[in-house]
Structures are given as structure tokens and as C-alpha cells.
Amino acid sequence: MGRIDRADYISAVEEALARYVPETTLMQSELFRAMRYSLLAGGKRIRPILVLEFCGLCGGDQEAALPFACAVEMIHTYSLIHDDLPCMDNDDMRRGKPSNHVVFGEAQALLAGDALLTRAFEVMLSSESIRLVGAEKAANAAGALAFAAGAYGMAGGQAIDLMSEGKQISIETLQKMDECKTGALIRAAAKMGCILAGAESNLIRAADEYAAAVGFAFQIVDDILDVKGNAETLGKPIGSDKEKEKSTYVSLLGMEKAQKAVSQLTEDAVRTLDAFNGDTSYLRTLAMELARRDR
């Protein structure tokens, strides 16, 4: 069984991503360049880390899970490319660099996102991935990711986001939007790790609860950083939510209550890990570090 050292999670994921989306001399090489530009631009790699860590925690083969971890990151990256487009959030900077459409143009950026979305499923459902984890686990993991990325998940959340711009929305609407737009993919990553390890349903539920709490806290921290963060550290301008008249947890709850909510959600996430028999220290630390992050 192949295990990946926790200190090597990010490097393992990034090396695999570079293999799955290689440099090429094909006629459509510019498309590959656009895909790689955003896919290999760094980031926290939280979603693939959750796939690998929960897979290992449940006794699974982390090396066999690596294609699925990469697939989640491809979906996440495609969503960022599309979110930045002028027809969506119209952001010119991402991770301290010009957004994909600024460098490659809107049409190529649109295609780069489409190609990454498709490549994610090519990778998960390849003959090699199926050989490594088995057809049933591959199908169930891919299905979980498909649900999280579609109209009931990430895409649906973006639709709610667009219809909410310039309006005062309720805290319930905001929570539903973020549950779909941000939380769904984070929850899918945790569940996929358990599925690939063949975990029992009670552990899959516990992983889902952990990821739901972490994902919710993550979005609230994003809202906090948009008010009091540092643009240079964040790699993008701050104050964009206010400029676009978006309702946020800070605008609806106030800064103090928003910060308290992050603390409570982090405690909730840590508590769910009691369901696991293995070493959960990494996931406990991850939840606390995400709550304290400055980017």
C-alpha cells in the first residue's frame, strides 16, 4: 500500500498535476498553456490534501488516491478561472498574478476551464485509475465530485451568488450559497478520500461533517480578509465585496460575531474527528490553521 508523507502532499499533487496537463507541441498548445498557467499557480491545495489525508486515515492507498486528489484540484481551478471572467466576478488578479483571461483572453480562459473540468473525469475514470482503486470506488468517488461541482453544488452556488449581487440577502441565503459554492467541493474531497479507502458509512459521515464545518469557516475567513486583510499577502485586491455590494458574513453579522463563528465552527470540526481511530492530529491542526490564515 502506497503512503505519501504528509510533508510531501503538496509536492506530490503538483508533480502529478504537471504530468496530467503536460506541456505540448500540439496545435492546441495555447490551451494547454492556459490550463497549466492556473493549475500550477500554487495555492493551499486544501482539497487534494483532504482526499489524501482522509484516505490514509481510513487505511487506504494514498498513491492510488492521487489521481482523484488531482481531479478535485482541476475542478477547483476551473471554477476560479471562470469566476474571474468579466461575465462573473470580473477579477483581474488571482494569487498575485493576472487572472487567466487577462493573460490568454476570455475565449481561451473559458476553454481552459472547460478542458480542466473534462480532464478531471478523464483522470479519475482512466483504465489506470480504475486498476488502482477498482471500478466501484472510482465510479462512486467520481460521482461524489460530479454532484459537488454541478447545479446542486458549486455551479449552483455561483448562480445564487450572481443573482444576489447588489441585493440585501438573508443570512440563510448566504449560507446556502456558500454551502454550494465553497463547501460542496471541500466536502466532496473529504468523502472521496473515505470512499477510496473503503471506509464505513459512519466515517464518511464524520468526514463530511468535518469538511462542512471547515468549509463554512473558510468562507467566513474569506469575508473577514476582504475587509481587514492585506492585498499584497492575499494576492488580490481587498474590499471587492463591498464594492460589488455583496452581502457577507461580516456585513450581516458584524466582525466580532463573524470571528466567533469561525472559532465555533473550528471547534465543531475538531470534535467530529473523535469518530476516527487513527492519528487525527494533522486534520486538527489543519482546521485551526485555516481559521487563523491571512491569505
Order of alpha helices (4+ residues) and beta strands (2+ residues): alpha-alpha-alpha-alpha-beta-beta-alpha-alpha-alpha-alpha-alpha-alpha-alpha-alpha-alpha-alpha-alpha-alpha-alpha
